Amino acid sequence: MSTLTTARRPPLATMNALLSPRTVVVVGSHRTPGDPAGTYHQALRMGQFCGTLAQVDPTGASDGFRSVGEVPWRPDLAILAVPGPHLLAALDDCADAGVRAVAVVTATSHDEGLQLSARASRRGLLMIGPGSLGVLNPLPLVRLNATAIRHGVRAAGAVAEQDAEQDAGRVAGVAVAVRGSLLATQLLEEIWRRSLPLSGFVDLGDAANVSAQQVMSCWGHGTATQVVILGSSCLTAGLTAEVLSRVVPGSPPHPPLVVLDEGNLAPAQRRCLSALGVIVTESVAESLDVAKLLITQTPPEGSGLLIISDDQAGAMAAARTAALAGAELCHTDHPLRRTIDSLLPASSWSEGVLYLGDQVGPEHYELAVRALRDDGSVHAALLIQSRTGSRHGDDMVAALHQLLSACSRAHATGMLMAAALVDSPAPADGLPWYPDEQKAVRALVLASTGGAGHRPVGGGQDQRGDAPQP
């Protein structure tokens, strides 16, 4: 069953119960180590959930309440980790107790999942699952890790600590919506490995009565989400242009949307998504390469790519990749060329490439980038720094770090910038460093062509990630 529906959208207050709950109950036996209910309860405690938490064991074999109705407060969200034959009874127990949203983590057959979804809808419950890995909201006033993913606990804690050091209005990160535990695990582990800030995660499961559109609407209303990554399996049925236009947020401000093609998108559907301003990617790595840029920098209003390098051959190869991907390269007759020639007489300008020469120091990159920012006609820049013929070391990395930081959202330069350190480990500082020029130029082209027109970070950010109430 597709999670793409045209059903009436639930109130945002109800969506908040799923994505940023204040009260959570875990339903299921946790008598022995490894029991699913115990795993989820432990993840919530280790993630330092900021709300109220309780355990319910319908069998009465472990500590906790026997039913959700016995809990002395009304849960926003229930995590259902009971055996399949008992799921319908657990759903009814939640509905009777006034629960607003459930995450069914138990796996079932397709038909059983449809039955659960229908029952949840009739009883007025939002449901993700069955077979869902759950929900993550690591923002400082929530700290929700209702998943069974090991890295999810670490990611939530790490991001919450980082966010606590920032101004309340400056929290920004990537939100992820998928269907399927394998892709969910790959994305969360790679987000953690890259030290990217995570603002939200949901695995919709096999038969959710919540659609991708509803989740994105909640993330897009004044939340801390700067970019959304959506697995294409969330959009599997009836992908016509008319349907897609209802799924993709219609007018700015809203976060850029990255759709990770899991192999189920037809060429016409990919073209339709691209025409709507959606960034379509081929892999987990490529999706996060793009997200890294869009988290840290404001997408430009326009196009025009220039590659600045001390490695002419590598830069020319990157320019060819950019051209094949549809990028608009800065031509040799670009009006900025005269300024560059006067500042850097040893440089040369070819199609989309500014070659700085073979004896390059940090000051050469700084002069070139300053000229680009002052001119304003170049909308994306790739800085390639190789070991060959350069004073490659800590001073060069520090200079490039400063240049990337200057293009951050706090300064809103209107130019996307990435750096490729060839044959050298990139710093783990959250800035858009890449291990080679091909990855970097691909991310730049996708981000600059698909991210324009989307919202920048601004006021109205919420440390819970709540959507504003109607």
C-alpha positions as CSV (number, residue, x, y, z in Angstrom):
1,M,0.0,0.0,0.0
2,S,1.3,3.4,-0.9
3,T,1.7,6.1,1.8
4,L,0.7,8.6,-0.9
5,T,-3.0,9.4,-0.4
6,T,-5.4,12.1,-1.1
7,A,-7.3,11.7,2.2
8,R,-8.1,14.7,4.3
9,R,-5.0,15.9,6.1
10,P,-5.1,15.3,9.9
11,P,-4.8,18.4,12.2
12,L,-1.3,19.6,12.7
13,A,-1.8,19.1,16.5
14,T,-2.3,15.4,15.8
15,M,0.8,15.2,13.5
16,N,2.8,16.8,16.4
17,A,1.6,13.9,18.6
18,L,3.4,11.5,16.1
19,L,6.5,13.6,15.3
20,S,7.2,15.5,18.5
21,P,5.1,13.9,21.3
22,R,5.2,15.1,24.9
23,T,4.0,11.7,26.3
24,V,4.9,8.2,25.1
25,V,3.9,4.7,26.1
26,V,5.7,1.5,25.0
27,V,3.3,-1.5,24.8
28,G,4.7,-5.0,24.9
29,S,6.5,-7.5,27.0
30,H,10.1,-6.7,28.1
31,R,10.9,-9.6,30.4
32,T,14.1,-10.7,28.6
33,P,16.9,-8.8,27.0
34,G,16.3,-8.2,23.4
35,D,12.5,-8.0,23.6
36,P,11.4,-5.3,21.2
37,A,9.4,-3.4,23.8
38,G,12.4,-3.3,26.1
39,T,14.7,-2.2,23.3
40,Y,12.4,0.8,22.5
41,H,12.0,1.7,26.1
42,Q,15.7,1.6,26.6
43,A,16.3,3.8,23.5
44,L,13.9,6.4,24.8
45,R,15.6,6.5,28.2
46,M,19.1,6.6,26.8
47,G,18.1,9.3,24.4
48,Q,16.9,11.3,27.5
49,F,13.4,11.8,26.2
50,C,12.2,15.1,27.6
51,G,8.5,14.1,28.0
52,T,6.7,11.5,30.2
53,L,7.3,7.8,29.5
54,A,5.5,4.7,30.6
55,Q,5.6,0.9,29.9
56,V,2.5,-1.3,29.3
57,D,2.7,-5.1,29.4
58,P,-0.7,-6.6,28.5
59,T,0.6,-10.0,29.7
60,G,1.3,-8.7,33.2
61,A,4.6,-10.6,33.1
62,S,6.8,-7.6,33.6
63,D,6.8,-4.3,35.5
64,G,4.4,-1.6,34.2
65,F,0.8,-1.1,33.6
66,R,-1.5,-3.9,32.2
67,S,-3.3,-1.6,29.8
68,V,-2.9,1.9,28.3
69,G,-6.1,2.9,30.0
70,E,-4.4,2.4,33.4
71,V,-1.7,5.0,32.6
72,P,-2.7,8.1,34.7
73,W,-2.1,10.5,31.8
74,R,-3.1,10.5,28.1
75,P,-0.3,9.4,25.8
76,D,0.4,11.3,22.6
77,L,2.2,8.4,21.0
78,A,2.1,4.6,21.7
79,I,4.9,2.3,20.4
80,L,3.2,-1.1,19.7
81,A,5.7,-4.0,20.1
82,V,3.2,-6.8,20.8
83,P,2.9,-10.1,18.8
84,G,0.9,-9.8,15.6
85,P,-2.2,-11.6,16.8
86,H,-2.6,-9.0,19.6
87,L,-2.1,-5.9,17.5
88,L,-5.8,-5.2,16.9
89,A,-6.6,-5.4,20.6
90,A,-3.6,-3.1,21.4
91,L,-4.9,-0.6,18.8
92,D,-8.3,-0.6,20.4
93,D,-6.8,-0.2,23.9
94,C,-4.9,2.9,22.6
95,A,-8.0,4.4,21.0
96,D,-10.1,3.8,24.2
97,A,-7.4,5.6,26.2
98,G,-7.4,8.6,23.9
99,V,-4.0,8.0,22.3
100,R,-3.6,10.1,19.1
101,A,-0.8,8.3,17.2
102,V,0.7,4.8,17.2
103,A,3.9,3.4,15.8
104,V,3.5,-0.3,15.0
105,V,7.0,-1.8,15.1
106,T,5.8,-5.4,14.8
107,A,6.0,-6.8,11.3
108,T,2.9,-8.4,9.8
109,S,1.7,-9.7,6.4
110,H,0.5,-7.2,3.9
111,D,-3.2,-8.1,4.4
112,E,-2.8,-7.8,8.2
113,G,-1.2,-4.5,7.7
114,L,-4.1,-3.2,5.7
115,Q,-6.5,-4.4,8.3
116,L,-4.5,-2.6,11.0
117,S,-4.5,0.6,9.0
118,A,-8.2,0.5,8.4
119,R,-8.9,-0.1,12.1
120,A,-6.6,2.7,13.1
121,S,-8.4,5.1,10.7
122,R,-11.8,4.1,12.0
123,R,-10.7,4.7,15.6
124,G,-9.2,8.1,14.8
125,L,-5.6,7.1,15.2
126,L,-2.6,8.1,13.1
127,M,-0.6,5.0,12.4
128,I,2.9,4.3,11.0
129,G,3.8,0.7,10.4
130,P,3.5,-2.2,10.7
131,G,7.2,-3.1,10.5
132,S,8.2,0.5,11.2
133,L,11.5,1.3,12.8
134,G,9.8,4.2,14.5
135,V,10.4,8.0,15.0
136,L,13.3,10.2,15.9
137,N,13.1,13.8,16.9
138,P,16.5,14.8,18.5
139,L,15.7,18.5,19.0
140,P,16.6,19.9,22.4
141,L,13.1,20.0,23.9
142,V,12.0,16.6,22.7
143,R,15.0,14.2,22.5
144,L,12.8,11.4,21.2
145,N,14.5,8.2,20.0
146,A,11.6,5.8,19.4
147,T,13.6,3.5,17.2
148,A,15.6,0.3,17.5
149,I,18.6,1.6,15.6
150,R,21.8,1.7,17.6
151,H,23.2,4.8,15.8
152,G,19.9,6.5,16.3
153,V,20.6,6.9,20.0
154,R,24.0,8.4,19.4
155,A,22.7,10.7,16.7
156,A,19.9,12.0,18.9
157,G,22.3,12.8,21.8
158,A,25.0,14.3,19.6
159,V,22.6,16.6,17.7
160,A,20.8,17.7,20.9
161,E,24.0,18.7,22.5
162,Q,25.1,20.6,19.4
163,D,21.7,22.3,19.2
164,A,21.8,23.3,22.8
165,E,24.9,25.5,22.1
166,Q,23.1,27.4,19.3
167,D,20.5,30.2,19.4
168,A,16.9,28.9,19.5
169,G,16.3,30.4,16.1
170,R,19.2,28.8,14.4
171,V,18.6,25.1,14.7
172,A,18.6,23.5,11.3
173,G,19.0,20.0,10.0
174,V,17.9,17.2,7.7
175,A,14.7,15.3,8.1
176,V,14.2,11.8,6.7
177,A,11.0,9.9,5.7
178,V,11.4,6.4,4.3
179,R,9.6,3.0,4.1
180,G,11.8,0.1,5.1
181,S,14.4,-0.8,7.8
182,L,17.3,-1.3,5.5
183,L,17.2,2.1,3.9
184,A,16.4,3.7,7.2
185,T,19.4,2.1,8.9
186,Q,21.8,3.1,6.0
187,L,20.6,6.7,6.1
188,L,20.8,7.1,9.9
189,E,24.2,5.5,10.2
190,E,25.6,7.6,7.3
191,I,24.1,10.8,8.9
192,W,25.8,9.9,12.1
193,R,29.1,9.1,10.4
194,R,29.1,12.5,8.6
195,S,28.2,14.4,11.7
196,L,25.2,16.0,9.9
197,P,22.5,17.6,12.1
198,L,19.3,15.5,12.1
199,S,16.0,17.3,12.8
200,G,13.6,14.4,12.3
201,F,13.1,10.9,11.1
202,V,10.1,8.6,10.5
203,D,9.8,5.2,8.9
204,L,6.3,5.0,7.6
205,G,6.2,1.2,7.5
206,D,4.2,-1.0,5.3
207,A,0.6,0.3,5.6
208,A,0.6,3.7,7.3
209,N,-2.5,5.8,7.2
210,V,-0.1,8.8,7.3
211,S,1.2,10.0,4.0
212,A,4.6,11.5,3.0
213,Q,2.8,14.7,2.1
214,Q,1.4,15.0,5.7
215,V,4.8,14.4,7.3
216,M,6.5,17.0,5.0
217,S,3.8,19.5,5.7
218,C,4.4,19.2,9.4
219,W,8.2,19.5,8.9
220,G,7.7,22.5,6.6
221,H,5.6,24.7,8.9
222,G,8.1,26.6,11.0
223,T,10.1,23.6,12.1
224,A,13.9,23.1,12.4
225,T,14.1,21.2,9.1
226,Q,16.3,22.7,6.4
227,V,16.1,19.9,3.9
228,V,13.9,16.8,3.6
229,I,15.1,13.4,2.2
230,L,12.3,11.2,1.0
231,G,12.7,7.6,-0.1
232,S,10.9,7.1,-3.4
233,S,9.0,4.0,-2.0
234,C,6.9,6.6,-0.1
235,L,5.6,7.6,-3.5
236,T,4.9,4.4,-5.3
237,A,1.3,4.6,-6.6
238,G,-0.3,6.8,-9.2
239,L,2.7,9.1,-9.7
240,T,1.2,11.3,-12.3
241,A,2.1,15.0,-12.7
242,E,-1.2,15.9,-11.0
243,V,-0.5,13.7,-8.0
244,L,3.1,14.8,-7.7
245,S,2.1,18.5,-7.7
246,R,0.0,17.8,-4.6
247,V,2.9,15.9,-2.9
248,V,5.6,18.5,-3.5
249,P,5.1,21.7,-1.4
250,G,3.5,24.2,-3.6
251,S,5.0,27.6,-2.8
252,P,8.0,28.8,-0.8
253,P,8.9,29.0,1.9
254,H,9.5,25.3,2.4
255,P,12.5,23.1,2.7
256,P,14.2,21.7,-0.4
257,L,13.0,18.1,-1.1
258,V,15.5,15.4,-2.1
259,V,13.9,12.2,-3.4
260,L,16.2,9.1,-3.2
261,D,15.3,6.9,-6.2
262,E,15.1,3.3,-4.8
263,G,14.8,2.0,-8.4
264,N,11.0,2.3,-8.7
265,L,10.8,5.7,-10.5
266,A,10.1,5.7,-14.2
267,P,12.0,8.2,-16.4
268,A,8.8,10.3,-16.8
269,Q,8.3,10.4,-13.1
270,R,11.9,11.6,-12.5
271,R,11.4,14.3,-15.1
272,C,8.2,15.4,-13.5
273,L,9.8,15.6,-10.1
274,S,12.7,17.6,-11.5
275,A,10.3,20.0,-13.2
276,L,8.7,20.6,-9.8
277,G,12.0,21.6,-8.3
278,V,12.6,18.2,-6.6
279,I,16.2,17.0,-6.4
280,V,16.3,13.3,-7.5
281,T,19.4,11.3,-6.3
282,E,20.7,7.9,-7.0
283,S,22.1,6.7,-3.6
284,V,22.3,7.4,0.1
285,A,25.7,8.9,-0.3
286,E,24.6,11.3,-3.1
287,S,21.5,12.3,-1.1
288,L,23.6,13.3,1.9
289,D,26.2,15.0,-0.3
290,V,23.4,17.3,-1.4
291,A,21.9,17.7,2.0
292,K,25.3,18.7,3.4
293,L,25.3,21.7,1.1
294,L,21.6,22.7,1.6
295,I,21.9,22.5,5.4
296,T,24.9,24.9,5.6
297,Q,24.2,27.3,2.7
298,T,21.4,29.2,1.1
299,P,20.4,27.9,-2.4
300,P,21.1,30.6,-5.0
301,E,18.5,32.2,-7.2
302,G,20.1,31.3,-10.5
303,S,22.8,29.2,-12.1
304,G,26.4,29.6,-13.1
305,L,29.2,27.2,-11.9
306,L,32.9,28.0,-11.7
307,I,35.5,25.5,-10.6
308,I,38.6,26.9,-9.0
309,S,41.6,24.6,-8.7
310,D,45.4,24.0,-8.7
311,D,44.8,20.8,-10.7
312,Q,43.9,21.7,-14.3
313,A,43.2,18.1,-15.4
314,G,41.0,17.3,-12.4
315,A,39.1,20.6,-12.8
316,M,38.4,20.0,-16.5
317,A,37.1,16.5,-15.7
318,A,34.8,18.0,-13.1
319,A,33.6,20.6,-15.6
320,R,32.7,17.9,-18.0
321,T,30.7,16.1,-15.3
322,A,28.9,19.3,-14.5
323,A,28.1,20.0,-18.1
324,L,26.7,16.5,-18.6
325,A,24.5,17.0,-15.5
326,G,23.0,20.1,-17.0
327,A,25.0,22.8,-15.2
328,E,25.5,26.2,-16.7
329,L,29.3,26.8,-16.7
330,C,30.8,30.2,-16.5
331,H,32.2,30.8,-20.0
332,T,35.6,32.2,-21.0
333,D,34.0,35.6,-21.9
334,H,32.5,36.0,-18.5
335,P,32.6,39.6,-17.3
336,L,34.4,38.6,-14.1
337,R,37.4,37.3,-16.0
338,R,39.1,40.7,-16.4
339,T,38.9,41.2,-12.6
340,I,40.4,37.7,-12.0
341,D,43.2,38.4,-14.5
342,S,44.2,41.5,-12.7
343,L,44.1,39.9,-9.2
344,L,45.7,36.6,-10.3
345,P,47.9,37.1,-13.3
346,A,49.3,33.6,-13.2
347,S,45.8,32.1,-13.5
348,S,44.0,31.0,-16.7
349,W,40.3,30.7,-17.4
350,S,38.8,28.0,-19.6
351,E,35.2,26.7,-20.0
352,G,33.9,26.7,-16.4
353,V,37.4,26.4,-14.9
354,L,39.7,28.9,-13.2
355,Y,43.1,27.3,-13.0
356,L,45.2,29.1,-10.4
357,G,48.6,27.7,-11.5
358,D,50.9,25.1,-10.0
359,Q,52.3,27.2,-7.1
360,V,49.2,28.0,-5.1
361,G,48.7,29.1,-1.5
362,P,45.7,30.0,0.6
363,E,45.8,33.6,-0.5
364,H,45.1,32.7,-4.1
365,Y,41.8,30.9,-3.2
366,E,40.9,33.8,-0.9
367,L,41.3,36.4,-3.7
368,A,39.4,34.4,-6.2
369,V,36.4,33.7,-3.8
370,R,36.3,37.3,-2.7
371,A,36.1,38.4,-6.3
372,L,33.2,36.0,-6.9
373,R,31.3,37.1,-3.9
374,D,31.7,40.8,-4.8
375,D,30.6,40.2,-8.4
376,G,27.5,38.1,-7.5
377,S,27.0,36.6,-10.9
378,V,28.5,33.2,-10.1
379,H,26.0,31.1,-8.1
380,A,28.1,28.0,-7.4
381,A,31.8,27.5,-6.8
382,L,33.9,24.4,-6.4
383,L,37.3,24.7,-4.8
384,I,39.6,21.8,-5.7
385,Q,42.8,21.5,-3.8
386,S,45.3,18.7,-4.7
387,R,48.6,17.7,-3.2
388,T,50.4,18.1,-6.5
389,G,52.3,21.4,-6.8
390,S,50.7,23.1,-3.8
391,R,51.6,24.1,-0.3
392,H,49.1,21.5,1.0
393,G,48.8,21.4,4.7
394,D,47.0,22.8,7.8
395,D,47.2,26.4,6.6
396,M,45.4,25.5,3.3
397,V,42.7,23.5,5.1
398,A,42.2,26.3,7.6
399,A,41.9,28.8,4.7
400,L,39.3,26.7,2.9
401,H,37.4,26.2,6.1
402,Q,37.2,29.9,6.6
403,L,35.9,30.4,3.0
404,L,33.3,27.7,3.4
405,S,32.2,29.2,6.7
406,A,31.8,32.6,5.1
407,C,29.3,31.1,2.7
408,S,27.2,29.7,5.5
409,R,23.5,30.6,6.0
410,A,24.5,33.1,8.6
411,H,26.1,35.3,5.9
412,A,23.6,34.4,3.1
413,T,26.0,35.1,0.2
414,G,23.7,33.7,-2.5
415,M,26.5,31.4,-3.7
416,L,26.8,27.7,-3.0
417,M,30.4,26.6,-2.3
418,A,32.0,23.2,-1.8
419,A,35.6,22.1,-1.5
420,A,37.2,18.9,-2.6
421,L,40.4,17.8,-0.9
422,V,42.0,15.3,-3.2
423,D,43.8,12.5,-1.5
424,S,43.4,14.1,1.9
425,P,40.9,13.4,4.7
426,A,38.3,16.1,5.0
427,P,37.6,17.7,8.4
428,A,34.5,16.4,10.3
429,D,33.1,19.9,10.9
430,G,29.7,19.6,9.1
431,L,30.9,21.9,6.2
432,P,30.6,20.7,2.6
433,W,34.0,19.0,2.1
434,Y,34.2,16.1,-0.3
435,P,36.8,13.4,-0.9
436,D,37.0,14.0,-4.6
437,E,35.9,16.5,-7.2
438,Q,33.3,14.3,-8.9
439,K,31.3,13.9,-5.7
440,A,31.5,17.5,-5.0
441,V,30.5,18.8,-8.4
442,R,27.6,16.4,-8.6
443,A,26.3,17.6,-5.2
444,L,26.8,21.3,-6.3
445,V,24.9,20.8,-9.6
446,L,22.0,19.0,-7.9
447,A,21.7,21.5,-5.0
448,S,22.0,24.6,-7.2
449,T,19.5,23.5,-9.8
450,G,17.0,21.9,-7.4
451,G,17.3,24.0,-4.3
452,A,16.6,27.5,-5.6
453,G,13.5,29.2,-4.5
454,H,13.2,27.3,-1.2
455,R,13.2,28.9,2.2
456,P,16.3,30.0,4.0
457,V,16.7,29.5,7.8
458,G,15.0,32.3,9.6
459,G,12.8,33.1,12.5
460,G,10.1,30.9,13.8
461,Q,12.3,27.9,14.5
462,D,11.1,25.7,17.3
463,Q,13.2,23.8,19.7
464,R,10.6,21.0,19.7
465,G,10.0,21.0,15.9
466,D,6.3,21.6,16.5
467,A,4.2,22.9,13.6
468,P,2.2,26.0,14.4
469,Q,-1.4,25.3,15.3
470,P,-4.2,26.5,13.1
